[in-house]
Amino acid sequence: MKKVFLALAGVLIFASCSESGSKDNSKTENKQQETVTAEEVYVADTLDVNGYINRARWYLANQKVGDAIRDINSALSIDGKNVDALLVLADIYYALGDENNILLTLNKATEIDPMDSRPIIKLAELSFLQRNTNMANAYLDKALELNSVNPQAYYMRGIICMSKNDTVQALKQFMKARNQDDSFVDPVIQIASIYAAQRNPIARDYYNLAIELEPDNYGTYYDLAMYLQDNGNPEKALEIYDTLDVKMPGNYQILFNKGYVNLVYLSDYDKAIEEFDKALEVNPKSIDALLNKGVAYEQKGNYSQAKSIYLQILKDNPNYQLAIDALFRIGE
């Protein structure tokens, strides 16, 4: 049977470096930008540079790229050498897939303030995304020379180590990032994922810590549930999925996993069928949900219903081996 994994933790995003705070305050500098609410965004009729920058961030976070461009251009028209504005502009170019202008913008930022490590770390990220890990590490070396207390740089270095499957070194780098900024959630999630892959029970502690730091990140709850279901605690995993189902109704992957836990770990075949039906309402073309629904009927001893489902799969996918095997398994 096929599991569905939701790749929510450990995803590198170009905008992960914070543009907030003073560059002399490394902990503030490297914390992720606080969410700007709609009320804060629209509070003033006339905005100063920081107001335009914050509103541009909000627009970008809410996928309103055109509005973000307008506001960041307004900020730069007031202060063309504002590094915070240039960093947001680089993020906008990333959203547009414009790597040339990302590079030009970040190089301009480093020329304006050579002692600010933030654009250098973003240059490292850009190099990494371009699969040039040597250049990425060179930029990170430079950033750490400027500021040895630099959790974002250590986090980025950990990501590079992960790309090379060097989990030992990756763990060391993520731990350094975590030790330098105990409010920085990204390395905590990465540490949890490494331990989870090793089936190390410490993973649960780090997932819970990540949830404390970022309680609205439902992806971390999902990853914790996946860890629990695979490591002998399916009931607790199901509790988390139930909570997520309330918070994110109609999410296919959550519904599928609820069905999977009931089918594989709890042998509650009726409940499994119910959840797979809900998943199929969201994604009627899901072969995985349909196949597992058939398996649930098979486990119940309702072979005629199971056969009907397997034949339904083969009608649209004549060479789907798992359905073929299932029919042979029930003697058809």
KADA-V374888 format. One record per helix or strand of 3 or more residues. SS is the DSSP state (a for helix, b for strand). FROM is the first residue (numbers start at 1). LEN is the number of residues. If there is no record, write none. Layout:
# KADA-V374888
SS|FROM|LEN, SS|FROM|LEN
This chain:
# KADA-V374888
a|14|3, a|26|5, a|38|4, a|49|13, a|65|14, a|83|14, a|99|14, a|118|12, a|133|14, a|151|13, a|167|14, a|185|13, a|202|12, a|218|13, a|234|14, a|252|14, a|269|14, a|287|14, a|303|14, a|321|9
